[in-house]
């Protein structure tokens, strides 16, 4: 999505080389090595898709850490932590002058503990009662409560809690967010619905590293189409 406005993260510049003798596990991920070696240009909406273990969450987490967001979710300056397991990977970020400085990281796998953190550390205003909502309702409530002003919004596989209509509701909210305010969204997902965010720059992540891809050409989309056209053909391979 090309919008004439400043972005909180315009580019991740190259780090100046990747040492071959470094034992860090994340350097074995082709997408991470590509970003460190070649850099990465981000758009107003950037979507990452790919198989488990391809590096999507590692890249989103590194962006969060680079903007001082808690690796388990939260806004800039969040210190919520239960069991530190994040990669010690951060990027040098290039931002545009005048871009919003707010930021929030929604990480699906840690939201339950994040709700508890909010309950135990109340701010200046009452929080929604997230634990009394369904899984999907709490996600959408958090999005509406935290993602509404200029800034950087990072989402890691938010579809984990959402139904078909929930994904559509999130897509509509994110689209409104970036088109009505100078906000930026970076999203990793396994959902063809969320990958269809209008105007998104889609990066397919895999053993090749990262490559720009049109929605209709994504392996994710083609496999879902094949399954929905003939589920029995797919299930024969799985069940038999």
C-alpha positions as CSV (number, residue, x, y, z in Angstrom):
1,X,0.0,0.0,0.0
2,X,1.7,3.2,-1.2
3,X,0.5,6.1,1.0
4,X,2.2,9.5,1.0
5,X,2.9,9.8,4.7
6,X,5.8,9.1,7.1
7,X,6.2,5.5,8.4
8,X,7.5,4.4,11.8
9,X,9.7,1.8,10.1
10,X,10.6,2.7,6.5
11,X,13.5,0.2,6.2
12,X,15.6,-2.3,8.0
13,X,19.1,-1.6,6.6
14,X,21.7,-4.3,6.1
15,X,23.6,-5.1,9.2
16,X,27.0,-5.2,7.5
17,X,27.3,-9.0,7.1
18,X,26.3,-12.2,8.8
19,X,29.1,-14.2,10.6
20,X,29.2,-17.8,9.5
21,X,30.7,-18.9,12.8
22,X,28.0,-17.4,15.0
23,X,26.1,-20.1,16.8
24,X,22.9,-18.2,17.1
25,X,20.0,-20.4,15.9
26,X,18.1,-17.7,14.1
27,X,21.0,-17.2,11.7
28,X,20.2,-20.6,10.2
29,X,16.8,-19.2,9.1
30,X,17.1,-18.0,5.4
31,X,14.7,-15.1,5.8
32,X,16.6,-13.7,8.8
33,X,19.9,-14.0,7.0
34,X,18.4,-12.2,4.0
35,X,17.2,-9.3,6.1
36,X,20.5,-9.0,7.9
37,X,22.4,-9.2,4.6
38,X,20.2,-7.3,2.1
39,X,17.9,-5.2,4.3
40,X,14.2,-5.0,4.2
41,X,11.9,-2.3,2.9
42,X,8.5,-2.1,4.7
43,X,5.2,-0.6,3.4
44,X,2.3,0.9,5.2
45,X,0.9,-2.7,5.4
46,X,3.4,-5.6,5.3
47,X,2.2,-9.2,5.5
48,X,4.4,-12.3,6.1
49,X,3.1,-15.7,5.1
50,X,4.9,-19.1,5.1
51,X,5.1,-22.5,6.8
52,X,5.8,-23.1,10.5
53,X,9.5,-22.5,11.3
54,X,10.1,-20.3,8.2
55,X,10.9,-17.3,10.4
56,X,7.8,-15.1,10.3
57,X,7.4,-14.8,14.0
58,X,11.1,-14.3,14.5
59,X,11.1,-11.3,12.2
60,X,8.0,-9.7,13.8
61,X,9.5,-10.3,17.3
62,X,12.8,-8.7,16.2
63,X,10.9,-5.6,15.0
64,X,9.0,-5.5,18.4
65,X,12.3,-5.7,20.4
66,X,13.9,-3.1,18.1
67,X,11.1,-0.7,19.1
68,X,11.3,-1.6,22.8
69,X,8.0,-3.5,22.8
70,X,7.8,-6.5,25.1
71,X,8.5,-9.8,23.2
72,X,5.4,-11.3,24.7
73,X,3.2,-8.5,23.6
74,X,2.3,-5.0,24.7
75,X,3.0,-1.4,23.9
76,X,6.4,0.4,23.8
77,X,8.0,0.1,27.2
78,X,6.1,-3.0,28.2
79,X,7.9,-5.2,30.6
80,X,5.5,-8.1,30.6
81,X,7.5,-11.3,30.7
82,X,6.7,-14.9,31.9
83,X,9.4,-17.1,30.5
84,X,12.0,-15.3,28.3
85,X,12.7,-17.3,25.2
86,X,13.0,-14.7,22.5
87,X,15.9,-14.6,20.1
88,X,18.6,-12.0,21.0
89,X,17.9,-10.4,17.6
90,X,17.3,-6.7,17.0
91,X,17.4,-4.5,13.9
92,X,18.6,-1.0,13.3
93,X,15.5,0.8,12.0
94,X,15.1,3.7,9.6
95,X,12.0,5.8,10.4
96,X,10.5,8.8,8.7
97,X,10.6,12.2,10.4
98,X,7.1,12.9,11.8
99,X,6.0,9.3,12.0
100,X,3.8,8.2,15.0
101,X,5.8,7.0,17.9
102,X,3.2,4.8,19.5
103,X,3.5,1.0,19.0
104,X,1.8,-2.2,20.0
105,X,2.6,-5.9,19.6
106,X,-0.1,-8.5,19.6
107,X,1.4,-12.0,20.0
108,X,-1.3,-14.6,19.8
109,X,0.4,-17.3,21.9
110,X,1.0,-15.0,24.9
111,X,-2.2,-13.0,25.1
112,X,-3.7,-15.0,28.0
113,X,-0.8,-14.1,30.3
114,X,-0.8,-10.5,28.9
115,X,-4.4,-10.1,30.0
116,X,-3.4,-11.2,33.5
117,X,-0.5,-8.7,33.4
118,X,-3.0,-5.9,32.6
119,X,-5.3,-6.9,35.4
120,X,-2.4,-6.9,37.9
121,X,-1.0,-3.6,36.7
122,X,-3.9,-1.3,36.1
123,X,-3.2,1.9,34.3
124,X,-5.0,5.2,34.6
125,X,-8.2,4.0,33.0
126,X,-10.2,0.8,33.4
127,X,-9.3,-2.1,31.2
128,X,-11.9,-4.3,29.4
129,X,-12.4,-7.6,31.4
130,X,-10.6,-9.7,28.8
131,X,-10.6,-12.9,30.9
132,X,-14.4,-12.8,31.0
133,X,-14.7,-12.8,27.2
134,X,-14.3,-15.6,24.7
135,X,-10.9,-16.1,23.1
136,X,-11.9,-14.3,19.9
137,X,-13.9,-11.6,21.6
138,X,-10.9,-10.7,23.8
139,X,-8.6,-10.4,20.8
140,X,-11.0,-8.1,18.9
141,X,-11.6,-6.1,22.0
142,X,-7.8,-5.6,22.6
143,X,-7.4,-4.6,19.0
144,X,-10.1,-2.0,19.3
145,X,-8.8,-0.8,22.7
146,X,-5.1,-0.5,21.7
147,X,-4.9,0.0,17.9
148,X,-6.6,3.3,17.0
149,X,-3.9,6.0,16.7
150,X,-0.8,6.8,14.6
151,X,2.0,4.3,15.2
152,X,3.4,0.9,14.5
153,X,1.3,-2.2,15.0
154,X,2.8,-5.7,14.9
155,X,0.6,-8.8,14.9
156,X,1.8,-12.3,15.1
157,X,-0.7,-14.9,13.8
158,X,-3.8,-13.2,15.3
159,X,-6.1,-15.6,13.4
160,X,-5.3,-18.2,16.1
161,X,-8.3,-16.9,18.1
162,X,-10.6,-15.8,15.3
163,X,-13.4,-17.3,13.3
164,X,-14.0,-16.6,9.7
165,X,-16.1,-13.6,10.6
166,X,-13.6,-12.6,13.3
167,X,-10.8,-12.5,10.7
168,X,-13.0,-10.3,8.4
169,X,-13.7,-8.0,11.4
170,X,-9.9,-7.7,12.1
171,X,-9.2,-7.1,8.4
172,X,-11.7,-4.3,8.3
173,X,-10.3,-2.7,11.5
174,X,-6.7,-2.8,10.2
175,X,-7.7,-1.4,6.8
176,X,-9.6,1.5,8.5
177,X,-6.6,2.1,10.8
178,X,-4.0,2.5,8.0
179,X,-6.3,4.5,5.6
180,X,-7.7,6.9,8.2
181,X,-4.6,7.6,10.3
182,X,-0.9,7.5,9.7
183,X,-0.5,4.0,11.1
184,X,1.7,1.1,9.9
185,X,0.9,-2.6,10.2
186,X,3.2,-5.6,10.0
187,X,1.4,-8.9,10.2
188,X,2.4,-12.6,10.1
189,X,-0.4,-15.0,9.3
190,X,-1.5,-18.4,8.1
191,X,-4.9,-16.9,7.1
192,X,-5.7,-16.2,3.4
193,X,-8.3,-13.8,4.7
194,X,-5.8,-11.6,6.6
195,X,-3.2,-12.0,3.8
196,X,-5.8,-10.3,1.5
197,X,-5.5,-7.0,3.3
198,X,-6.1,-4.4,0.6
199,X,-2.8,-2.9,-0.7
200,X,-0.6,-5.0,1.5
201,X,3.0,-5.9,0.4
202,X,3.0,-9.6,0.8
203,X,6.2,-11.5,1.6
204,X,6.3,-15.3,1.2
205,X,8.9,-16.7,3.6
206,X,10.5,-20.1,3.2
207,X,13.7,-22.0,2.5
208,X,14.5,-19.5,-0.2
209,X,14.4,-16.6,2.2
210,X,11.8,-13.9,1.5
211,X,10.2,-12.9,-1.8
212,X,7.4,-10.6,-2.8
213,X,4.3,-12.4,-4.0
214,X,0.8,-11.6,-5.2
215,X,-2.0,-12.9,-3.1
216,X,-3.4,-15.3,-5.8
217,X,0.1,-16.8,-6.3
218,X,0.7,-17.6,-2.7
219,X,1.2,-21.3,-1.9
220,X,-1.1,-20.7,1.1
221,X,-3.9,-19.5,-1.2
222,X,-3.5,-22.3,-3.8
223,X,-3.5,-25.0,-1.1
224,X,-6.7,-23.7,0.5
225,X,-8.4,-23.5,-2.9
226,X,-7.4,-27.0,-3.7
227,X,-8.6,-28.3,-0.3
228,X,-12.0,-26.5,-0.5
229,X,-12.5,-27.6,-4.1
230,X,-12.1,-31.3,-3.1
231,X,-11.4,-32.0,0.6
232,X,-11.6,-35.8,0.0
233,X,-8.6,-35.7,-2.4
234,X,-6.5,-34.0,0.3
235,X,-7.8,-36.2,3.2
236,X,-7.0,-39.4,1.4
237,X,-3.3,-38.5,1.6
238,X,-3.6,-37.6,5.3
239,X,-5.9,-40.3,6.6
240,X,-4.7,-43.2,4.4
